[in-house]
């Protein structure tokens, strides 16, 4: 369940950020911006209440948000998406995977030390 909530938080944040760009020509999109960010933070808070570690939740949320926003802004707004940007996104994702696996390893060590 926390991962489903996190996906919702990511989608809400990306929608809000893309709407922020669109609101420059369509001011009514400011409502989507506000609603999207509120929903994103409410869902992220719910993820943390479910027990996901802050470093993991925020890392995944931020990395996925950056990646999706870069790709979708290229598709929707015709913004540049360069190979260097792609490499940067891959580096961010690898970093998040390392944080996630390090978090899991640390939990396993803590369990082993208590027995």
N, CA, C and O atoms as a Tinker XYZ file with bonds, in Angstrom:
   460  protein
     1  N      0.807000   -1.220000    0.000000    73     2
     2  CA     0.000000    0.000000    0.000000    64     1     3
     3  C      0.848000    1.281000    0.000000    63     2     4     5
     4  O      0.483000    2.238000   -0.683000    81     3
     5  N      1.969000    1.334000    0.744000    73     3     6
     6  CA     2.756000    2.574000    0.702000    64     5     7
     7  C      3.256000    2.914000   -0.703000    63     6     8     9
     8  O      3.333000    4.087000   -1.069000    81     7
     9  N      3.592000    1.894000   -1.483000    73     7    10
    10  CA     4.104000    2.157000   -2.829000    64     9    11
    11  C      3.013000    2.710000   -3.746000    63    10    12    13
    12  O      3.295000    3.537000   -4.613000    81    11
    13  N      1.785000    2.265000   -3.564000    73    11    14
    14  CA     0.676000    2.801000   -4.351000    64    13    15
    15  C      0.442000    4.263000   -3.995000    63    14    16    17
    16  O      0.226000    5.097000   -4.874000    81    15
    17  N      0.486000    4.567000   -2.706000    73    15    18
    18  CA     0.343000    5.957000   -2.264000    64    17    19
    19  C      1.489000    6.816000   -2.805000    63    18    20    21
    20  O      1.281000    7.963000   -3.201000    81    19
    21  N      2.694000    6.253000   -2.817000    73    19    22
    22  CA     3.850000    6.997000   -3.315000    64    21    23
    23  C      3.707000    7.274000   -4.811000    63    22    24    25
    24  O      4.048000    8.364000   -5.270000    81    23
    25  N      3.218000    6.322000   -5.559000    73    23    26
    26  CA     2.976000    6.541000   -6.990000    64    25    27
    27  C      1.957000    7.662000   -7.182000    63    26    28    29
    28  O      2.107000    8.495000   -8.077000    81    27
    29  N      0.924000    7.685000   -6.347000    73    27    30
    30  CA    -0.064000    8.764000   -6.406000    64    29    31
    31  C      0.555000   10.120000   -6.084000    63    30    32    33
    32  O      0.236000   11.124000   -6.722000    81    31
    33  N      1.442000   10.143000   -5.091000    73    31    34
    34  CA     2.126000   11.390000   -4.723000    64    33    35
    35  C      3.002000   11.885000   -5.868000    63    34    36    37
    36  O      3.044000   13.081000   -6.159000    81    35
    37  N      3.696000   10.956000   -6.509000    73    35    38
    38  CA     4.553000   11.317000   -7.641000    64    37    39
    39  C      3.709000   11.865000   -8.790000    63    38    40    41
    40  O      4.036000   12.902000   -9.367000    81    39
    41  N      2.633000   11.171000   -9.115000    73    39    42
    42  CA     1.767000   11.608000  -10.214000    64    41    43
    43  C      1.169000   12.987000   -9.922000    63    42    44    45
    44  O      1.082000   13.825000  -10.820000    81    43
    45  N      0.761000   13.223000   -8.692000    73    43    46
    46  CA     0.176000   14.517000   -8.319000    64    45    47
    47  C      1.199000   15.638000   -8.428000    63    46    48    49
    48  O      0.894000   16.724000   -8.921000    81    47
    49  N      2.411000   15.366000   -7.964000    73    47    50
    50  CA     3.462000   16.383000   -8.012000    64    49    51
    51  C      3.850000   16.696000   -9.449000    63    50    52    53
    52  O      4.046000   17.862000   -9.792000    81    51
    53  N      3.964000   15.690000  -10.282000    73    51    54
    54  CA     4.314000   15.903000  -11.691000    64    53    55
    55  C      3.198000   16.675000  -12.402000    63    54    56    57
    56  O      3.473000   17.594000  -13.174000    81    55
    57  N      1.952000   16.305000  -12.144000    73    55    58
    58  CA     0.829000   17.022000  -12.754000    64    57    59
    59  C      0.829000   18.495000  -12.327000    63    58    60    61
    60  O      0.573000   19.383000  -13.140000    81    59
    61  N      1.118000   18.743000  -11.047000    73    59    62
    62  CA     1.158000   20.120000  -10.554000    64    61    63
    63  C      2.291000   20.903000  -11.209000    63    62    64    65
    64  O      2.106000   22.054000  -11.603000    81    63
    65  N      3.445000   20.290000  -11.324000    73    63    66
    66  CA     4.592000   20.978000  -11.914000    64    65    67
    67  C      4.361000   21.275000  -13.393000    63    66    68    69
    68  O      4.667000   22.371000  -13.861000    81    67
    69  N      3.828000   20.311000  -14.123000    73    67    70
    70  CA     3.535000   20.549000  -15.540000    64    69    71
    71  C      2.442000   21.602000  -15.703000    63    70    72    73
    72  O      2.477000   22.402000  -16.637000    81    71
    73  N      1.476000   21.597000  -14.793000    73    71    74
    74  CA     0.410000   22.601000  -14.834000    64    73    75
    75  C      0.959000   23.989000  -14.531000    63    74    76    77
    76  O      0.448000   24.985000  -15.044000    81    75
    77  N      1.988000   24.059000  -13.709000    73    75    78
    78  CA     2.615000   25.344000  -13.418000    64    77    79
    79  C      3.181000   25.964000  -14.693000    63    78    80    81
    80  O      3.061000   27.168000  -14.918000    81    79
    81  N      3.792000   25.133000  -15.516000    73    79    82
    82  CA     4.293000   25.613000  -16.813000    64    81    83
    83  C      3.123000   26.045000  -17.701000    63    82    84    85
    84  O      3.172000   27.101000  -18.332000    81    83
    85  N      2.078000   25.227000  -17.744000    73    83    86
    86  CA     0.912000   25.541000  -18.573000    64    85    87
    87  C      0.132000   26.747000  -18.095000    63    86    88    89
    88  O     -0.551000   27.400000  -18.884000    81    87
    89  N      0.227000   27.052000  -16.795000    73    87    90
    90  CA    -0.542000   28.171000  -16.238000    64    89    91
    91  C     -0.050000   29.516000  -16.750000    63    90    92    93
    92  O     -0.738000   30.525000  -16.593000    81    91
    93  N      1.123000   29.549000  -17.356000    73    91    94
    94  CA     1.627000   30.810000  -17.915000    64    93    95
    95  C      0.725000   31.319000  -19.026000    63    94    96    97
    96  O      0.557000   32.526000  -19.202000    81    95
    97  N      0.147000   30.389000  -19.773000    73    95    98
    98  CA    -0.755000   30.806000  -20.844000    64    97    99
    99  C     -2.221000   30.539000  -20.506000    63    98   100   101
   100  O     -3.113000   31.098000  -21.144000    81    99
   101  N     -2.479000   29.688000  -19.506000    73    99   102
   102  CA    -3.842000   29.358000  -19.078000    64   101   103
   103  C     -3.917000   29.484000  -17.556000    63   102   104   105
   104  O     -3.740000   28.491000  -16.851000    81   103
   105  N     -4.178000   30.691000  -17.035000    73   103   106
   106  CA    -4.155000   30.919000  -15.582000    64   105   107
   107  C     -5.086000   30.013000  -14.772000    63   106   108   109
   108  O     -4.860000   29.822000  -13.577000    81   107
   109  N     -6.108000   29.460000  -15.384000    73   107   110
   110  CA    -7.013000   28.561000  -14.651000    64   109   111
   111  C     -6.276000   27.321000  -14.143000    63   110   112   113
   112  O     -6.738000   26.667000  -13.208000    81   111
   113  N     -5.145000   26.997000  -14.748000    73   111   114
   114  CA    -4.370000   25.825000  -14.317000    64   113   115
   115  C     -3.729000   26.010000  -12.938000    63   114   116   117
   116  O     -3.232000   25.046000  -12.355000    81   115
   117  N     -3.736000   27.238000  -12.415000    73   115   118
   118  CA    -3.223000   27.441000  -11.058000    64   117   119
   119  C     -3.999000   26.606000  -10.045000    63   118   120   121
   120  O     -3.439000   26.187000   -9.032000    81   119
   121  N     -5.265000   26.364000  -10.304000    73   119   122
   122  CA    -6.063000   25.507000   -9.413000    64   121   123
   123  C     -5.507000   24.084000   -9.410000    63   122   124   125
   124  O     -5.452000   23.445000   -8.359000    81   123
   125  N     -5.097000   23.587000  -10.570000    73   123   126
   126  CA    -4.496000   22.251000  -10.666000    64   125   127
   127  C     -3.153000   22.230000   -9.945000    63   126   128   129
   128  O     -2.801000   21.237000   -9.308000    81   127
   129  N     -2.404000   23.326000  -10.048000    73   127   130
   130  CA    -1.107000   23.425000   -9.375000    64   129   131
   131  C     -1.295000   23.277000   -7.870000    63   130   132   133
   132  O     -0.649000   22.443000   -7.236000    81   131
   133  N     -2.170000   24.078000   -7.309000    73   131   134
   134  CA    -2.390000   24.042000   -5.855000    64   133   135
   135  C     -2.917000   22.683000   -5.423000    63   134   136   137
   136  O     -2.398000   22.089000   -4.479000    81   135
   137  N     -3.935000   22.190000   -6.099000    73   135   138
   138  CA    -4.519000   20.903000   -5.747000    64   137   139
   139  C     -3.495000   19.778000   -5.882000    63   138   140   141
   140  O     -3.416000   18.903000   -5.020000    81   139
   141  N     -2.718000   19.800000   -6.953000    73   139   142
   142  CA    -1.721000   18.754000   -7.179000    64   141   143
   143  C     -0.672000   18.707000   -6.084000    63   142   144   145
   144  O     -0.322000   17.629000   -5.605000    81   143
   145  N     -0.168000   19.868000   -5.685000    73   143   146
   146  CA     0.849000   19.891000   -4.629000    64   145   147
   147  C      0.259000   19.490000   -3.278000    63   146   148   149
   148  O      0.910000   18.787000   -2.505000    81   147
   149  N     -0.953000   19.925000   -2.991000    73   147   150
   150  CA    -1.595000   19.526000   -1.726000    64   149   151
   151  C     -1.781000   18.014000   -1.692000    63   150   152   153
   152  O     -1.442000   17.372000   -0.697000    81   151
   153  N     -2.310000   17.443000   -2.757000    73   151   154
   154  CA    -2.516000   15.994000   -2.818000    64   153   155
   155  C     -1.181000   15.263000   -2.707000    63   154   156   157
   156  O     -1.091000   14.249000   -2.016000    81   155
   157  N     -0.149000   15.762000   -3.374000    73   155   158
   158  CA     1.164000   15.126000   -3.325000    64   157   159
   159  C      1.695000   15.063000   -1.897000    63   158   160   161
   160  O      2.190000   14.022000   -1.465000    81   159
   161  N      1.594000   16.170000   -1.160000    73   159   162
   162  CA     2.107000   16.189000    0.208000    64   161   163
   163  C      1.244000   15.361000    1.159000    63   162   164   165
   164  O      1.768000   14.733000    2.079000    81   163
   165  N     -0.052000   15.357000    0.949000    73   163   166
   166  CA    -0.936000   14.518000    1.777000    64   165   167
   167  C     -0.596000   13.043000    1.555000    63   166   168   169
   168  O     -0.490000   12.279000    2.513000    81   167
   169  N     -0.426000   12.645000    0.295000    73   167   170
   170  CA    -0.094000   11.251000    0.002000    64   169   171
   171  C      1.303000   10.889000    0.503000    63   170   172   173
   172  O      1.511000    9.787000    1.013000    81   171
   173  N      2.257000   11.801000    0.364000    73   171   174
   174  CA     3.600000   11.534000    0.883000    64   173   175
   175  C      3.573000   11.373000    2.399000    63   174   176   177
   176  O      4.276000   10.524000    2.948000    81   175
   177  N      2.779000   12.168000    3.063000    73   175   178
   178  CA     2.604000   12.036000    4.511000    64   177   179
   179  C      2.002000   10.678000    4.866000    63   178   180   181
   180  O      2.414000   10.042000    5.837000    81   179
   181  N      1.033000   10.243000    4.080000    73   179   182
   182  CA     0.417000    8.932000    4.307000    64   181   183
   183  C      1.430000    7.805000    4.114000    63   182   184   185
   184  O      1.414000    6.812000    4.842000    81   183
   185  N      2.310000    7.969000    3.124000    73   183   186
   186  CA     3.369000    6.973000    2.895000    64   185   187
   187  C      4.251000    6.855000    4.132000    63   186   188   189
   188  O      4.588000    5.750000    4.558000    81   187
   189  N      4.617000    7.979000    4.696000    73   187   190
   190  CA     5.472000    7.969000    5.889000    64   189   191
   191  C      4.742000    7.367000    7.089000    63   190   192   193
   192  O      5.349000    6.665000    7.898000    81   191
   193  N      3.445000    7.639000    7.205000    73   191   194
   194  CA     2.649000    7.022000    8.290000    64   193   195
   195  C      2.582000    5.510000    8.131000    63   194   196   197
   196  O      2.465000    4.787000    9.120000    81   195
   197  N      2.655000    5.030000    6.896000    73   195   198
   198  CA     2.612000    3.589000    6.633000    64   197   199
   199  C      3.928000    2.917000    7.015000    63   198   200   201
   200  O      4.010000    1.689000    7.021000    81   199
   201  N      4.955000    3.699000    7.334000    73   199   202
   202  CA     6.206000    3.138000    7.819000    64   201   203
   203  C      7.379000    3.187000    6.853000    63   202   204   205
   204  O      8.466000    2.714000    7.184000    81   203
   205  N      7.183000    3.751000    5.663000    73   203   206
   206  CA     8.312000    3.854000    4.747000    64   205   207
   207  C      9.292000    4.886000    5.297000    63   206   208   209
   208  O      8.881000    5.915000    5.832000    81   207
   209  N     10.571000    4.613000    5.168000    73   207   210
   210  CA    11.593000    5.520000    5.674000    64   209   211
   211  C     11.616000    6.798000    4.839000    63   210   212   213
   212  O     11.388000    6.772000    3.630000    81   211
   213  N     11.896000    7.916000    5.511000    73   211   214
   214  CA    11.875000    9.220000    4.869000    64   213   215
   215  C     12.862000    9.272000    3.699000    63   214   216   217
   216  O     12.519000    9.767000    2.625000    81   215
   217  N     14.074000    8.768000    3.896000    73   215   218
   218  CA    15.084000    8.805000    2.839000    64   217   219
   219  C     14.650000    8.062000    1.599000    63   218   220   221
   220  O     14.898000    8.511000    0.479000    81   219
   221  N     14.014000    6.943000    1.788000    73   219   222
   222  CA    13.542000    6.141000    0.661000    64   221   223
   223  C     12.366000    6.829000   -0.012000    63   222   224   225
   224  O     12.364000    7.009000   -1.230000    81   223
   225  N     11.365000    7.215000    0.772000    73   223   226
   226  CA    10.159000    7.831000    0.207000    64   225   227
   227  C     10.496000    9.116000   -0.535000    63   226   228   229
   228  O     10.055000    9.319000   -1.667000    81   227
   229  N     11.270000    9.976000    0.097000    73   227   230
   230  CA    11.591000   11.252000   -0.546000    64   229   231
   231  C     12.502000   11.042000   -1.750000    63   230   232   233
   232  O     12.344000   11.709000   -2.773000    81   231
   233  N     13.438000   10.135000   -1.636000    73   231   234
   234  CA    14.341000    9.862000   -2.753000    64   233   235
   235  C     13.602000    9.370000   -3.978000    63   234   236   237
   236  O     13.828000    9.859000   -5.085000    81   235
   237  N     12.724000    8.408000   -3.786000    73   235   238
   238  CA    11.939000    7.875000   -4.907000    64   237   239
   239  C     11.016000    8.957000   -5.458000    63   238   240   241
   240  O     10.905000    9.127000   -6.672000    81   239
   241  N     10.362000    9.682000   -4.570000    73   239   242
   242  CA     9.429000   10.742000   -4.970000    64   241   243
   243  C     10.145000   11.813000   -5.800000    63   242   244   245
   244  O      9.668000   12.210000   -6.863000    81   243
   245  N     11.277000   12.267000   -5.305000    73   243   246
   246  CA    12.004000   13.327000   -5.988000    64   245   247
   247  C     12.592000   12.836000   -7.316000    63   246   248   249
   248  O     12.476000   13.513000   -8.338000    81   247
   249  N     13.215000   11.672000   -7.299000    73   247   250
   250  CA    13.857000   11.158000   -8.517000    64   249   251
   251  C     12.829000   10.866000   -9.605000    63   250   252   253
   252  O     13.020000   11.234000  -10.764000    81   251
   253  N     11.754000   10.211000   -9.229000    73   251   254
   254  CA    10.716000    9.906000  -10.216000    64   253   255
   255  C     10.078000   11.196000  -10.723000    63   254   256   257
   256  O      9.755000   11.312000  -11.905000    81   255
   257  N      9.900000   12.160000   -9.827000    73   255   258
   258  CA     9.332000   13.446000  -10.237000    64   257   259
   259  C     10.212000   14.167000  -11.235000    63   258   260   261
   260  O      9.719000   14.701000  -12.229000    81   259
   261  N     11.512000   14.187000  -10.980000    73   259   262
   262  CA    12.450000   14.834000  -11.901000    64   261   263
   263  C     12.422000   14.131000  -13.249000    63   262   264   265
   264  O     12.321000   14.779000  -14.291000    81   263
   265  N     12.510000   12.806000  -13.230000    73   263   266
   266  CA    12.554000   12.036000  -14.477000    64   265   267
   267  C     11.273000   12.220000  -15.288000    63   266   268   269
   268  O     11.328000   12.518000  -16.481000    81   267
   269  N     10.133000   12.045000  -14.649000    73   267   270
   270  CA     8.861000   12.163000  -15.363000    64   269   271
   271  C      8.613000   13.576000  -15.867000    63   270   272   273
   272  O      8.114000   13.766000  -16.976000    81   271
   273  N      8.961000   14.564000  -15.054000    73   271   274
   274  CA     8.762000   15.950000  -15.468000    64   273   275
   275  C      9.630000   16.287000  -16.674000    63   274   276   277
   276  O      9.178000   16.957000  -17.602000    81   275
   277  N     10.864000   15.827000  -16.660000    73   275   278
   278  CA    11.759000   16.099000  -17.799000    64   277   279
   279  C     11.240000   15.440000  -19.071000    63   278   280   281
   280  O     11.217000   16.064000  -20.132000    81   279
   281  N     10.825000   14.187000  -18.967000    73   279   282
   282  CA    10.342000   13.472000  -20.147000    64   281   283
   283  C      9.026000   14.067000  -20.644000    63   282   284   285
   284  O      8.866000   14.328000  -21.836000    81   283
   285  N      8.087000   14.280000  -19.725000    73   283   286
   286  CA     6.774000   14.783000  -20.130000    64   285   287
   287  C      6.820000   16.233000  -20.614000    63   286   288   289
   288  O      6.048000   16.611000  -21.495000    81   287
   289  N      7.711000   17.045000  -20.053000    73   287   290
   290  CA     7.816000   18.431000  -20.551000    64   289   291
   291  C      8.384000   18.449000  -21.963000    63   290   292   293
   292  O      8.093000   19.347000  -22.753000    81   291
   293  N      9.189000   17.454000  -22.265000    73   291   294
   294  CA     9.687000   17.330000  -23.636000    64   293   295
   295  C      8.552000   16.958000  -24.588000    63   294   296   297
   296  O      8.440000   17.502000  -25.686000    81   295
   297  N      7.715000   16.021000  -24.146000    73   295   298
   298  CA     6.606000   15.560000  -24.984000    64   297   299
   299  C      5.513000   16.629000  -25.098000    63   298   300   301
   300  O      5.030000   16.919000  -26.193000    81   299
   301  N      5.132000   17.206000  -23.968000    73   299   302
   302  CA     3.990000   18.140000  -23.944000    64   301   303
   303  C      4.368000   19.531000  -24.440000    63   302   304   305
   304  O      3.640000   20.132000  -25.229000    81   303
   305  N      5.513000   20.042000  -23.974000    73   303   306
   306  CA     5.877000   21.429000  -24.268000    64   305   307
   307  C      6.991000   21.557000  -25.309000    63   306   308   309
   308  O      7.385000   22.668000  -25.662000    81   307
   309  N      7.494000   20.430000  -25.799000    73   307   310
   310  CA     8.550000   20.470000  -26.800000    64   309   311
   311  C      9.888000   20.943000  -26.271000    63   310   312   313
   312  O     10.734000   21.404000  -27.038000    81   311
   313  N     10.091000   20.832000  -24.952000    73   311   314
   314  CA    11.369000   21.235000  -24.373000    64   313   315
   315  C     12.443000   20.214000  -24.734000    63   314   316   317
   316  O     12.148000   19.052000  -25.015000    81   315
   317  N     13.671000   20.662000  -24.721000    73   315   318
   318  CA    14.786000   19.787000  -25.091000    64   317   319
   319  C     14.945000   18.650000  -24.084000    63   318   320   321
   320  O     14.748000   18.829000  -22.882000    81   319
   321  N     15.303000   17.488000  -24.601000    73   319   322
   322  CA    15.694000   16.352000  -23.762000    64   321   323
   323  C     16.969000   15.798000  -24.394000    63   322   324   325
   324  O     16.931000   15.093000  -25.402000    81   323
   325  N     18.090000   16.136000  -23.778000    73   323   326
   326  CA    19.391000   15.791000  -24.346000    64   325   327
   327  C     19.916000   14.482000  -23.765000    63   326   328   329
   328  O     19.457000   14.037000  -22.713000    81   327
   329  N     20.865000   13.876000  -24.442000    73   327   330
   330  CA    21.487000   12.665000  -23.887000    64   329   331
   331  C     22.097000   12.918000  -22.502000    63   330   332   333
   332  O     22.043000   12.045000  -21.636000    81   331
   333  N     22.670000   14.096000  -22.291000    73   331   334
   334  CA    23.241000   14.410000  -20.982000    64   333   335
   335  C     22.158000   14.430000  -19.900000    63   334   336   337
   336  O     22.394000   13.987000  -18.776000    81   335
   337  N     20.986000   14.935000  -20.234000    73   335   338
   338  CA    19.865000   14.909000  -19.286000    64   337   339
   339  C     19.479000   13.469000  -18.980000    63   338   340   341
   340  O     19.209000   13.127000  -17.829000    81   339
   341  N     19.452000   12.629000  -20.003000    73   339   342
   342  CA    19.140000   11.214000  -19.801000    64   341   343
   343  C     20.138000   10.542000  -18.880000    63   342   344   345
   344  O     19.757000    9.757000  -18.011000    81   343
   345  N     21.407000   10.845000  -19.064000    73   343   346
   346  CA    22.441000   10.278000  -18.189000    64   345   347
   347  C     22.234000   10.761000  -16.756000    63   346   348   349
   348  O     22.373000    9.988000  -15.809000    81   347
   349  N     21.904000   12.034000  -16.603000    73   347   350
   350  CA    21.645000   12.579000  -15.271000    64   349   351
   351  C     20.483000   11.884000  -14.588000    63   350   352   353
   352  O     20.553000   11.582000  -13.397000    81   351
   353  N     19.423000   11.630000  -15.326000    73   351   354
   354  CA    18.252000   10.939000  -14.766000    64   353   355
   355  C     18.622000    9.520000  -14.360000    63   354   356   357
   356  O     18.203000    9.049000  -13.303000    81   355
   357  N     19.403000    8.836000  -15.188000    73   355   358
   358  CA    19.849000    7.486000  -14.840000    64   357   359
   359  C     20.684000    7.522000  -13.562000    63   358   360   361
   360  O     20.534000    6.655000  -12.701000    81   359
   361  N     21.562000    8.516000  -13.432000    73   359   362
   362  CA    22.378000    8.640000  -12.219000    64   361   363
   363  C     21.507000    8.860000  -10.975000    63   362   364   365
   364  O     21.765000    8.284000   -9.919000    81   363
   365  N     20.492000    9.687000  -11.111000    73   363   366
   366  CA    19.578000    9.922000   -9.986000    64   365   367
   367  C     18.890000    8.618000   -9.596000    63   366   368   369
   368  O     18.794000    8.292000   -8.413000    81   367
   369  N     18.415000    7.880000  -10.581000    73   367   370
   370  CA    17.708000    6.626000  -10.299000    64   369   371
   371  C     18.637000    5.592000   -9.657000    63   370   372   373
   372  O     18.230000    4.873000   -8.744000    81   371
   373  N     19.877000    5.519000  -10.132000    73   371   374
   374  CA    20.837000    4.602000   -9.521000    64   373   375
   375  C     21.082000    5.018000   -8.072000    63   374   376   377
   376  O     21.165000    4.167000   -7.186000    81   375
   377  N     21.197000    6.313000   -7.832000    73   375   378
   378  CA    21.385000    6.795000   -6.468000    64   377   379
   379  C     20.229000    6.417000   -5.561000    63   378   380   381
   380  O     20.443000    6.005000   -4.421000    81   379
   381  N     19.012000    6.552000   -6.053000    73   379   382
   382  CA    17.841000    6.183000   -5.255000    64   381   383
   383  C     17.836000    4.681000   -4.988000    63   382   384   385
   384  O     17.508000    4.250000   -3.883000    81   383
   385  N     18.195000    3.885000   -5.986000    73   383   386
   386  CA    18.269000    2.432000   -5.775000    64   385   387
   387  C     19.311000    2.088000   -4.721000    63   386   388   389
   388  O     19.096000    1.188000   -3.910000    81   387
   389  N     20.436000    2.795000   -4.722000    73   387   390
   390  CA    21.455000    2.557000   -3.698000    64   389   391
   391  C     20.951000    2.930000   -2.307000    63   390   392   393
   392  O     21.214000    2.222000   -1.334000    81   391
   393  N     20.225000    4.047000   -2.216000    73   391   394
   394  CA    19.639000    4.437000   -0.924000    64   393   395
   395  C     18.648000    3.379000   -0.462000    63   394   396   397
   396  O     18.654000    2.988000    0.706000    81   395
   397  N     17.796000    2.911000   -1.372000    73   395   398
   398  CA    16.810000    1.883000   -1.040000    64   397   399
   399  C     17.487000    0.591000   -0.595000    63   398   400   401
   400  O     17.108000    0.023000    0.429000    81   399
   401  N     18.475000    0.119000   -1.339000    73   399   402
   402  CA    19.136000   -1.131000   -0.977000    64   401   403
   403  C     19.960000   -0.959000    0.296000    63   402   404   405
   404  O     20.051000   -1.882000    1.105000    81   403
   405  N     20.560000    0.215000    0.477000    73   403   406
   406  CA    21.285000    0.472000    1.718000    64   405   407
   407  C     20.363000    0.498000    2.915000    63   406   408   409
   408  O     20.737000    0.058000    4.002000    81   407
   409  N     19.171000    1.006000    2.726000    73   407   410
   410  CA    18.175000    1.034000    3.795000    64   409   411
   411  C     17.749000   -0.380000    4.163000    63   410   412   413
   412  O     17.594000   -0.693000    5.343000    81   411
   413  N     17.560000   -1.230000    3.171000    73   411   414
   414  CA    17.175000   -2.619000    3.420000    64   413   415
   415  C     18.300000   -3.388000    4.088000    63   414   416   417
   416  O     18.049000   -4.188000    4.989000    81   415
   417  N     19.536000   -3.159000    3.664000    73   415   418
   418  CA    20.691000   -3.825000    4.261000    64   417   419
   419  C     20.844000   -3.417000    5.710000    63   418   420   421
   420  O     21.124000   -4.256000    6.565000    81   419
   421  N     20.664000   -2.127000    5.998000    73   419   422
   422  CA    20.790000   -1.641000    7.367000    64   421   423
   423  C     19.745000   -2.277000    8.272000    63   422   424   425
   424  O     20.043000   -2.627000    9.414000    81   423
   425  N     18.523000   -2.430000    7.771000    73   423   426
   426  CA    17.466000   -3.066000    8.561000    64   425   427
   427  C     17.825000   -4.520000    8.846000    63   426   428   429
   428  O     17.589000   -5.008000    9.951000    81   427
   429  N     18.391000   -5.215000    7.866000    73   427   430
   430  CA    18.776000   -6.614000    8.067000    64   429   431
   431  C     19.895000   -6.722000    9.101000    63   430   432   433
   432  O     19.892000   -7.649000    9.911000    81   431
   433  N     20.848000   -5.793000    9.088000    73   431   434
   434  CA    21.937000   -5.807000   10.065000    64   433   435
   435  C     21.388000   -5.559000   11.448000    63   434   436   437
   436  O     21.802000   -6.225000   12.397000    81   435
   437  N     20.458000   -4.613000   11.597000    73   435   438
   438  CA    19.862000   -4.324000   12.900000    64   437   439
   439  C     19.156000   -5.546000   13.461000    63   438   440   441
   440  O     19.254000   -5.811000   14.659000    81   439
   441  N     18.450000   -6.293000   12.632000    73   439   442
   442  CA    17.735000   -7.477000   13.076000    64   441   443
   443  C     18.736000   -8.555000   13.526000    63   442   444   445
   444  O     18.537000   -9.201000   14.555000    81   443
   445  N     19.807000   -8.740000   12.751000    73   443   446
   446  CA    20.806000   -9.741000   13.080000    64   445   447
   447  C     21.517000   -9.428000   14.385000    63   446   448   449
   448  O     21.825000  -10.337000   15.155000    81   447
   449  N     21.779000   -8.158000   14.642000    73   447   450
   450  CA    22.517000   -7.761000   15.851000    64   449   451
   451  C     21.699000   -7.944000   17.110000    63   450   452   453
   452  O     22.273000   -8.102000   18.187000    81   451
   453  N     20.382000   -7.930000   17.015000    73   451   454
   454  CA    19.532000   -8.058000   18.197000    64   453   455
   455  C     19.295000   -9.500000   18.589000    63   454   456   457
   456  O     18.821000   -9.766000   19.694000    81   455
   457  N     19.613000  -10.436000   17.715000    73   455   458
   458  CA    19.365000  -11.846000   18.040000    64   457   459
   459  C     20.586000  -12.512000   18.589000    63   458   460
   460  O     20.549000  -13.699000   18.913000    81   459
